């Protein structure tokens, strides 16, 4: 049950945040699952295609829009790598 705390904390944080949509939640949940698979490291380094596959999102535009908004809203810190052979860094703040 310890692994559910970050997701519960996120839901508590977004409870009154009207800007958060189901797509944001799907991406955040996928990021958490990816983090669990890596052994709870912070930050994670991930490629867009890995996260969109977990979140069941097919549009790169939607992914980039939502991940940037999650970063702008303070739920994560997103540092894009802009390199094909290096994943973007994503820090968990909530």
C-alpha positions as CSV (number, residue, x, y, z in Angstrom):
1,X,0.0,0.0,0.0
2,X,3.0,2.3,0.4
3,X,3.2,2.7,-3.3
4,X,-0.2,4.3,-3.5
5,X,0.7,7.2,-1.4
6,X,2.1,9.3,-4.3
7,X,-1.1,8.8,-6.3
8,X,-3.2,9.6,-3.2
9,X,-1.2,12.8,-2.6
10,X,-1.6,13.8,-6.2
11,X,-5.4,13.3,-6.0
12,X,-5.5,15.4,-2.9
13,X,-3.5,18.1,-4.5
14,X,-5.7,18.3,-7.6
15,X,-9.0,18.0,-5.8
16,X,-9.9,21.7,-6.4
17,X,-7.7,22.3,-9.4
18,X,-10.1,22.8,-12.3
19,X,-7.2,22.9,-14.8
20,X,-6.5,19.2,-14.4
21,X,-8.2,16.8,-16.9
22,X,-8.4,13.1,-17.2
23,X,-5.4,13.2,-19.6
24,X,-3.3,14.9,-17.0
25,X,-4.3,12.2,-14.5
26,X,-3.5,9.4,-17.0
27,X,0.0,10.9,-17.7
28,X,0.7,11.4,-14.0
29,X,-0.4,7.8,-13.2
30,X,1.8,6.5,-16.1
31,X,4.8,8.5,-14.8
32,X,4.3,7.0,-11.3
33,X,4.1,3.5,-12.7
34,X,7.2,4.1,-14.7
35,X,8.9,5.3,-11.6
36,X,7.8,2.2,-9.7
37,X,9.3,0.1,-12.4
38,X,12.6,1.9,-11.9
39,X,12.6,1.4,-8.2
40,X,11.2,4.8,-7.0
41,X,14.0,6.9,-8.4
42,X,13.6,10.7,-8.5
43,X,14.1,12.0,-11.1
44,X,13.2,9.5,-13.8
45,X,14.5,9.7,-17.3
46,X,11.8,8.7,-19.8
47,X,11.0,8.9,-23.5
48,X,7.7,10.2,-24.7
49,X,6.7,6.9,-26.4
50,X,7.2,5.0,-23.1
51,X,4.9,7.2,-21.2
52,X,2.2,7.6,-23.9
53,X,2.0,3.8,-24.2
54,X,1.4,3.5,-20.5
55,X,-1.1,6.3,-20.4
56,X,-2.9,5.1,-23.5
57,X,-2.4,8.4,-25.3
58,X,-1.6,8.4,-29.0
59,X,-1.0,12.1,-29.7
60,X,2.5,13.5,-29.1
61,X,1.0,17.0,-29.1
62,X,-1.4,16.0,-26.2
63,X,1.5,14.4,-24.3
64,X,3.7,17.5,-24.6
65,X,0.9,19.9,-23.8
66,X,-0.2,18.0,-20.7
67,X,3.3,17.3,-19.4
68,X,4.3,21.0,-19.8
69,X,1.1,22.0,-18.0
70,X,1.8,19.5,-15.1
71,X,5.2,21.2,-14.8
72,X,3.8,24.7,-15.0
73,X,1.2,23.9,-12.4
74,X,3.9,22.6,-10.0
75,X,3.0,18.9,-9.9
76,X,6.2,17.8,-11.6
77,X,9.4,19.4,-12.9
78,X,9.9,18.6,-16.5
79,X,13.3,19.0,-18.2
80,X,13.1,18.0,-21.9
81,X,16.3,16.6,-23.3
82,X,15.8,17.3,-27.0
83,X,18.1,14.4,-27.8
84,X,17.1,11.1,-29.4
85,X,19.4,9.0,-27.3
86,X,18.5,10.6,-23.9
87,X,15.2,10.6,-22.1
88,X,13.7,13.8,-20.6
89,X,14.1,14.2,-16.8
90,X,11.0,14.3,-14.8
91,X,11.1,15.2,-11.1
92,X,8.2,14.5,-8.8
93,X,7.3,17.4,-6.5
94,X,3.9,16.3,-5.1
